[in-house]
Every structure is written in C-alpha cells, then in structure tokens.
Amino acid sequence: MRALLLERPAPAARSPLVLRDLPVPEPRAGELLLRVAACGVCRTDLQLAEGDLAARRLPIVPGHQIVGRVEALGPGVANWVRGERAGVTWLAGACGDCPSCREGRENLCALATFTGWDRDGGFAELATVRADVAVRIPPAIDDLAAAPLLCGGVIGYRSLRVCGIRRGGRLGLYGFGASARLAIQVAVHWGCRVFVCTRSGAERRRALELGAVWAGASDERPPEPLDAAITFAPVGDVVVSALSALDRGGVVAVNAIHLDRVPEFPYDLLWWERSLRSVANVTRRDAREFMELAARIPVRADVEAHPLTDGNLALQRIASGAVGGAAVLVP
C-alpha cells in the first residue's frame, strides 16, 4: 500500500512527508483493517511534522481523522462487519483498567495511545484501528464531510463540555480555525451568544456568518462579560485575554496540545472563582455524542480535498493559513 511517512521532522516548506510503499498491515486481535476513504489533516499533524510536538515513534504514518470501510476483522471482533463505515479519532487506545478508564475518562489514562503519534495513522491507503475505539459514522454525513469532524469537531465538543457553557450562555472563542468553526455551530444550536476574537479579518467575517453576535481582534475585549471561553490559538497571550474577559465564576478551557507559554498575569484575573482548565484528548463518549449531534444539527466543515500525494502541500497550506476550512487527503 502507499503511505506518507514522517521519517524525521522538518519545516513544512521542506516537505517532511515521504511517499512509500509499505506492506499491507494485518489487523491484530480486537482490531479492524480499514480501507481509507478520507483522512483529515490537522494542525497537530503539522506540529508533529515540524517537530513542535515531539515524535514518540519514527518513522510514523500521521493522520488521526480517518474515515474508512472495514476491509478485514482481527480475531475476537464481533460488533463490526466487513464493508461497514468506521471513523478513527486521536484516541487510539487506553488500558481500560486504571481509575480514569473506569470513570470513562480514558483521555487521561497514563497508558493511552494516540493515532498518528503512537501508532500509524491514516495518511495511507489502509490503516488498522482498535475496534473498541472506532466510531460509527452516521449515514447523513459523507466521507469527506466526516473526516474533519473526527478531531476538530470532537475536541471542540469536548472543549464546550470542559468550559461548562450552558445553553443560552455567553461564550468567547479565541482563535477561529477549523475546530472553532465547528464548535460555534454547536454553541449556536444551543442558543449561546458567541463572541469571537481572532486576528484575521476574514475569520471575523466568517464568525459572524456562522452566528457569532460579535467578532473582534485578538486584543479586543468582548462587549459583554463571558460565562466561559475556549482558546484555540496555540499562543499563551490569548489565555490571558480570555481570562480578562470572564465574568465572576467563569471558566477558560485551553484547547491546545502545544502552547508556546502562558505569560505572567495578575491574580485579579483569576480571583472571584474564575477557573483555567486544559482540554486533553478525547473520549469514546465524546466521539459518539458529537457525531450523532453533528448529523442532527447538521455541523459542516468547508473541505479542501487533496490526493494522498499532496500531503506536504496540505501541511504547507495549513502552515501559511491558506486553508479556509479543513484539508482532507483522499487516497
């Protein structure tokens, strides 16, 4: 099979992904073999390719937003059938036995593994996945539309849960990339008043089109105090900006696997029982709930499709900010 390998990190401009012919992977016990129909390209893939996110294994096939059809079943798999459509998220597996796993918080499992980081992902024609973490894709969502939902959509949904925003509440979104553009659709569906802060004029206009009641620059304060905020930009300055916009008792959820730093800020911004929380990975419950909700609302991403051979081009376009929605590789 053909696959894009990351053999050593390098700037996206230097095309760090290499096209290789690899053996067809064999599904082990409890696994599915998927024929990949589409795989989203995430900013986390860019951070891994460029070395901002330290590699756990090299070489590795990146890609953790996989939509595919079951090609083969490993021993012991009983709840999937060949030809069925399956989705793969960032979560590749967890131990299932620790306190976090027993509480349904496998995203915090110390032994959790991640797709495209610990095990080969979907920048390939075929991929394997543990059957117990694969998610079914609702029929109403086609392959291209589903792929971007499996990371940006699911983690955005988890961020909404972590920040505790209530229906009708005042929500701030800081940064307006692919994940925020999906999260706002859920928040508007819940009747929230959404305030968006982003440095891009085009993104501010897009935010208003998607239902934001106000959109301003990154350093502007929303005209109303916020009940909750989510920061999507991997820049610590926006965390402080979000804290400064919170009402008493509000929560800032930081949706970033990599953050440059959090600058010093006065305690007054945290006083009055304001909270600062990180969002780490996703759970199977997040994926199931969000995909069902996305089909009902419906949640949609603007998709920019690329052939598998253009994986480096997709990374370069994400790095430069040229992707207006979500990039998806189609083997």
C-alpha positions as CSV (number, residue, x, y, z in Angstrom):
1,M,0.0,0.0,0.0
2,R,1.0,3.6,-0.4
3,A,1.5,5.7,2.7
4,L,3.1,9.0,3.7
5,L,5.8,8.5,6.3
6,L,7.3,11.1,8.6
7,E,10.9,9.9,8.9
8,R,12.4,13.0,10.5
9,P,10.7,16.3,11.4
10,A,11.4,19.3,9.2
11,P,9.6,22.6,8.3
12,A,6.6,22.1,6.2
13,A,8.3,24.1,3.4
14,R,10.9,21.3,3.2
15,S,8.2,18.6,2.6
16,P,8.8,16.3,5.6
17,L,6.4,13.6,4.4
18,V,7.8,10.9,2.1
19,L,5.6,8.6,-0.1
20,R,6.5,5.0,0.5
21,D,5.2,1.5,-0.5
22,L,4.6,-0.4,2.7
23,P,3.3,-3.9,3.5
24,V,-0.5,-4.2,4.0
25,P,-1.0,-4.1,7.8
26,E,-2.6,-7.2,9.4
27,P,-5.3,-6.5,12.0
28,R,-4.4,-8.0,15.3
29,A,-6.8,-9.4,17.9
30,G,-9.5,-6.8,18.6
31,E,-8.6,-4.7,15.6
32,L,-10.1,-3.6,12.3
33,L,-8.4,-3.1,9.0
34,L,-9.8,-0.1,7.2
35,R,-9.6,0.9,3.6
36,V,-9.1,4.7,4.0
37,A,-11.7,6.8,2.1
38,A,-10.6,10.2,3.6
39,C,-8.2,11.5,6.3
40,G,-8.3,15.0,7.6
41,V,-5.1,17.0,8.0
42,C,-4.9,18.6,11.4
43,R,-2.7,21.3,12.9
44,T,-1.4,18.6,15.3
45,D,-0.1,16.8,12.2
46,L,1.7,19.9,11.2
47,Q,3.2,20.3,14.7
48,L,4.3,16.7,14.7
49,A,5.8,17.0,11.2
50,E,7.7,20.2,12.1
51,G,8.9,18.9,15.5
52,D,6.9,21.3,17.7
53,L,5.2,18.1,19.1
54,A,8.0,15.6,19.9
55,A,7.7,12.4,18.0
56,R,7.0,9.3,20.0
57,R,7.9,6.9,17.2
58,L,9.7,7.4,13.9
59,P,9.1,6.6,11.2
60,I,5.3,7.1,11.6
61,V,2.3,7.4,9.3
62,P,0.5,10.6,10.6
63,G,-3.2,11.3,10.4
64,H,-5.9,10.9,13.0
65,Q,-9.1,11.9,11.3
66,I,-9.8,8.7,9.4
67,V,-12.9,7.6,7.6
68,G,-12.7,4.1,6.1
69,R,-14.6,0.9,5.4
70,V,-13.9,-2.3,7.2
71,E,-11.7,-4.5,5.0
72,A,-11.0,-7.2,7.5
73,L,-11.6,-8.2,11.1
74,G,-9.0,-9.3,13.5
75,P,-9.6,-12.2,15.9
76,G,-12.2,-11.6,18.5
77,V,-14.1,-8.7,16.8
78,A,-17.8,-9.4,16.9
79,N,-19.6,-6.0,16.7
80,W,-18.3,-4.9,13.2
81,V,-18.9,-6.3,9.8
82,R,-16.9,-6.0,6.5
83,G,-18.0,-3.1,4.4
84,E,-19.2,-1.1,7.4
85,R,-18.0,2.5,7.7
86,A,-15.8,3.4,10.6
87,G,-14.2,6.6,11.9
88,V,-10.9,6.9,13.8
89,T,-10.1,9.8,16.3
90,W,-6.9,10.9,18.1
91,L,-7.5,8.3,20.8
92,A,-6.0,5.0,19.6
93,G,-6.4,3.1,22.9
94,A,-6.3,3.1,26.7
95,C,-5.6,0.5,29.3
96,G,-9.2,0.1,30.4
97,D,-8.3,-0.7,33.9
98,C,-7.0,2.4,35.7
99,P,-9.3,4.8,37.7
100,S,-9.5,7.2,34.8
101,C,-10.6,4.5,32.4
102,R,-13.1,3.0,34.8
103,E,-14.7,6.5,35.2
104,G,-15.0,7.0,31.4
105,R,-12.1,9.4,31.3
106,E,-9.8,7.3,29.2
107,N,-8.4,10.5,27.7
108,L,-6.4,10.9,31.0
109,C,-5.1,7.3,31.0
110,A,-1.4,7.2,31.6
111,L,-1.1,4.4,29.1
112,A,-3.3,5.9,26.4
113,T,-2.0,5.8,22.9
114,F,-2.8,8.2,20.0
115,T,-3.4,7.7,16.3
116,G,-0.6,9.0,14.1
117,W,1.6,9.6,17.1
118,D,2.0,6.2,18.8
119,R,0.6,4.0,16.0
120,D,0.3,4.5,12.3
121,G,-2.5,6.8,11.1
122,G,-4.5,7.5,8.0
123,F,-2.2,9.2,5.6
124,A,-2.3,5.9,3.7
125,E,-4.5,3.6,1.7
126,L,-5.1,1.2,4.6
127,A,-5.0,1.6,8.4
128,T,-5.7,-0.5,11.4
129,V,-7.6,0.6,14.5
130,R,-8.7,-1.0,17.7
131,A,-12.4,-1.9,17.2
132,D,-13.3,-0.6,20.7
133,V,-12.3,2.9,19.9
134,A,-13.6,3.1,16.3
135,V,-16.8,5.2,15.9
136,R,-19.7,4.7,13.6
137,I,-20.3,7.4,11.1
138,P,-24.0,8.5,10.7
139,P,-25.3,7.9,7.2
140,A,-26.2,11.6,6.8
141,I,-22.5,12.6,6.8
142,D,-20.4,11.6,3.7
143,D,-16.8,10.6,3.9
144,L,-15.2,14.0,3.1
145,A,-17.6,15.8,5.4
146,A,-17.0,13.3,8.3
147,A,-13.2,13.4,8.3
148,P,-12.7,16.9,9.8
149,L,-15.3,16.2,12.4
150,L,-13.3,13.4,13.9
151,C,-10.7,15.6,15.5
152,G,-11.5,19.3,15.3
153,G,-15.2,18.6,15.8
154,V,-14.8,16.1,18.6
155,I,-12.2,18.1,20.5
156,G,-14.3,21.3,20.1
157,Y,-17.3,19.5,21.5
158,R,-15.2,18.3,24.5
159,S,-14.0,21.9,25.0
160,L,-17.6,23.0,25.2
161,R,-18.2,20.4,27.9
162,V,-15.0,21.3,29.8
163,C,-15.7,25.0,29.9
164,G,-19.2,24.3,31.2
165,I,-21.1,26.7,29.0
166,R,-24.8,26.4,29.5
167,R,-27.5,26.8,26.8
168,G,-28.0,30.5,26.2
169,G,-24.7,31.4,27.9
170,R,-22.2,34.0,26.8
171,L,-19.2,32.1,25.2
172,G,-15.9,33.5,23.9
173,L,-13.9,31.7,21.2
174,Y,-10.3,32.9,20.9
175,G,-8.8,31.9,17.5
176,F,-11.1,30.8,14.8
177,G,-9.5,27.9,12.9
178,A,-11.0,24.6,11.9
179,S,-12.0,23.4,15.4
180,A,-13.6,26.7,16.4
181,R,-15.6,26.9,13.2
182,L,-17.2,23.5,14.2
183,A,-17.6,24.4,17.9
184,I,-19.5,27.6,17.1
185,Q,-22.1,25.6,15.2
186,V,-22.9,23.5,18.3
187,A,-22.9,26.6,20.5
188,V,-25.3,28.5,18.3
189,H,-27.5,25.4,18.2
190,W,-27.6,25.5,22.0
191,G,-28.7,29.2,21.9
192,C,-25.4,30.6,23.2
193,R,-24.3,34.2,22.5
194,V,-20.9,33.7,20.9
195,F,-18.2,36.3,20.9
196,V,-15.1,35.6,18.7
197,C,-11.7,37.1,19.0
198,T,-9.2,36.5,16.1
199,R,-6.5,38.5,14.3
200,S,-7.9,37.7,10.9
201,G,-10.5,39.9,9.3
202,A,-11.7,37.1,7.1
203,E,-12.1,34.9,10.1
204,R,-14.1,37.6,11.9
205,R,-16.5,37.8,8.9
206,R,-16.8,34.1,8.8
207,A,-17.6,34.0,12.5
208,L,-20.5,36.4,12.0
209,E,-21.8,34.4,9.1
210,L,-21.8,31.3,11.4
211,G,-23.8,33.1,14.1
212,A,-21.5,35.0,16.3
213,V,-23.1,38.1,17.8
214,W,-19.7,39.9,17.8
215,A,-16.3,39.4,16.3
216,G,-13.2,41.5,17.2
217,A,-9.4,41.4,17.1
218,S,-7.4,39.2,19.3
219,D,-6.6,42.0,21.7
220,E,-10.1,43.4,21.9
221,R,-12.4,42.7,24.8
222,P,-15.9,41.5,24.0
223,P,-18.7,44.0,24.8
224,E,-20.2,41.7,27.5
225,P,-18.5,39.6,30.3
226,L,-18.3,36.0,29.3
227,D,-19.6,33.0,31.2
228,A,-17.0,30.8,29.6
229,A,-14.3,30.9,26.9
230,I,-12.3,28.5,24.8
231,T,-8.9,29.3,23.4
232,F,-7.9,27.6,20.2
233,A,-4.8,29.5,19.2
234,P,-1.6,27.9,20.4
235,V,-0.4,31.2,21.9
236,G,-0.4,31.8,25.6
237,D,-1.3,35.5,25.3
238,V,-4.8,34.6,24.3
239,V,-5.3,32.7,27.5
240,V,-4.7,35.9,29.5
241,S,-7.0,37.8,27.1
242,A,-9.8,35.2,27.7
243,L,-9.3,35.4,31.5
244,S,-9.6,39.2,31.4
245,A,-12.9,38.9,29.6
246,L,-14.6,36.4,32.0
247,D,-17.4,37.2,34.4
248,R,-17.1,36.1,38.0
249,G,-17.1,32.3,38.3
250,G,-16.3,31.8,34.6
251,V,-14.0,29.2,33.0
252,V,-11.4,29.3,30.3
253,A,-10.7,26.0,28.6
254,V,-7.4,25.8,26.7
255,N,-7.8,23.6,23.6
256,A,-4.2,23.1,22.6
257,I,-1.8,20.1,22.7
258,H,1.1,22.6,22.3
259,L,1.2,26.1,23.8
260,D,4.2,28.4,23.4
261,R,3.9,29.7,27.0
262,V,1.5,31.4,29.4
263,P,2.7,34.9,30.3
264,E,2.7,36.2,33.8
265,F,-0.7,37.8,34.7
266,P,-2.1,39.5,37.9
267,Y,-4.0,37.3,40.3
268,D,-7.0,39.6,40.0
269,L,-7.8,38.0,36.6
270,L,-8.2,34.6,38.4
271,W,-9.9,35.9,41.6
272,W,-13.6,35.7,42.0
273,E,-13.5,31.9,41.4
274,R,-12.6,32.1,37.8
275,S,-11.0,28.8,36.5
276,L,-8.4,27.9,34.0
277,R,-8.6,24.3,32.6
278,S,-6.8,22.4,29.8
279,V,-8.5,20.1,27.3
280,A,-6.6,16.9,26.9
281,N,-7.5,14.5,24.1
282,V,-11.0,13.0,23.7
283,T,-13.0,10.0,24.9
284,R,-15.1,7.5,23.0
285,R,-18.2,9.1,24.6
286,D,-17.2,12.5,23.1
287,A,-16.8,10.9,19.6
288,R,-20.2,9.1,19.7
289,E,-22.1,12.0,21.1
290,F,-20.6,14.6,18.8
291,M,-21.0,12.6,15.6
292,E,-24.7,11.9,16.4
293,L,-25.2,15.6,17.2
294,A,-23.3,16.8,14.1
295,A,-25.7,14.7,11.9
296,R,-28.7,16.3,13.6
297,I,-27.7,20.0,13.6
298,P,-26.0,19.5,11.0
299,V,-22.4,20.5,11.6
300,R,-20.5,21.1,8.4
301,A,-16.8,22.0,7.6
302,D,-15.6,23.7,4.4
303,V,-13.5,20.9,2.9
304,E,-10.4,21.3,0.7
305,A,-9.7,17.9,-0.8
306,H,-6.2,16.8,-1.8
307,P,-4.9,13.5,-3.2
308,L,-2.6,11.5,-0.9
309,T,0.4,12.5,-2.9
310,D,-0.2,16.2,-2.0
311,G,0.1,15.6,1.8
312,N,3.1,18.0,2.0
313,L,1.1,20.7,0.1
314,A,-1.8,20.3,2.6
315,L,0.7,20.8,5.5
316,Q,2.2,23.9,3.8
317,R,-1.2,25.4,3.2
318,I,-2.2,24.9,6.9
319,A,1.1,26.4,8.0
320,S,0.6,29.5,5.8
321,G,-3.1,29.9,6.9
322,A,-4.3,29.4,3.3
323,V,-6.8,26.7,4.3
324,G,-10.1,28.4,4.9
325,G,-11.8,25.2,6.2
326,A,-10.3,21.8,6.6
327,A,-7.8,19.9,4.5
328,V,-8.6,16.3,3.7
329,L,-6.4,13.7,2.0
330,V,-8.2,11.2,-0.3
331,P,-6.1,8.1,-1.2
